[in-house]
Amino acid sequence: MMSRRVASVVAVLALAVGGCSVRLGGPKPHTYTAVALVDAGGDPAAVANQLMTAGADVVLLSSPADSVWFAEVARQTQLTLSGPGQTGPARLALLSRLKVLGDTALALAAGSGRLHVMDALYEVDKNRNLDLMLMQIGDSTPAREAVRALLSYYATDVGGTSAVLLALRAPTPQAADSAALLLRSAFGNVLDCEKEKEATPAPASTLRFFYGPPARIECERGRLVAASPPTIVGRVVVGR
């Protein structure tokens, strides 16, 4: 028969192992539907309906429309609006159901051109954040220079506890293809994230949608809704 002392030790070890298993399991993952969208500035109700139909939790939205238009989209979707910021030809905005911790709009030097940025940080929980970045390559900016500016910004301004969703709009589909190729070692492509299917051919659109780092965020599925105006919908999971 097991002595009381041995039984006590076994009980303590069992509790310790149980406690470790809980800690090793990590925090609860959070799943979001993310939409990257370029719109010409038409009826805001139509855009809002598109986002609600998709079940959007976070949105990266580019349009030449004014700030009133963006505010109306946010009102109808009941999402919190960050921006719009305008440092280039179009306004860039971010919408989310999460608590925003801060946002900024800026233009980065990219060789002789510019990379226009709207960036906002959101709280997933007290230990994890989600960084949404919408970027637009200037018309005369080479894709390689734009990607160099993007990666430099990412390296210096994104915190170590943040998962990232990054939408990139280029002047042409060819420039978008080039940027996506240059970024593939740093970010996953939302359109290629479904393991059960082959990679989606690059769409003939000017929009690309990325996620990373893989240790913090995964993508379950992604689809191109339309090439013109470009719309990409992804289902992502913020883990650690």
ZIJOHU-V818177 format. One line per field, one symbol per residue. ss: DSSP state (2 for helix, 1 for strand, 0 for the rest). phi: phi as a letter, one per 20 degrees, with the letter a starting at -180 (. if undefined). psi: psi as a letter, one per 40 degrees, with the letter a starting at -180 (. if undefined). A space follows every 10 residues. Layout:
# ZIJOHU-V818177
ss: ???
phi: ???
psi: ???
This chain:
# ZIJOHU-V818177
ss: 0002222222 2222222222 2222200001 1111111110 0002222222 2222000111 1110002222 2222222001 1111100000 1111110011 1111111111 0011111111 1111100111 1111111000 0022222222 2222222000 0111111110 0022222222 2220000112 2200000000 0000001111 1100001111 1111111001 1111111100
phi: .fffffffff ffffffffff fffffmfffc dcedcdbdce nfffffffff ffffmfdccd cdaefeffff ffffffemdf ednfdcdcfc ecbccbeefe erbbcbdefc medcdecccb dceebfdccc ddcdccffgd efgfffffff fffgfdddff ddecdcdcdd fcgfffffff ffeffdceeg fdeefecfgf ggfecedccc brfffdbcde abbefbebff bcdcdccedf
psi: hhiddddddd dddddddddd dddddiihih hihhhhhhie fahddddddd dddefhdihh hhieiidddd ddddddefih hhaiiheadi ihihiieihh eiiihihhhg beaihhhhhi hihdaeeiih hhhhihhide hidddddddd dddddeehie ehihhhhhhi didddddddd ddedediihd eeehdeiihh ihigiehihi iiidedhihd iiihdidhih hhhihihhc.
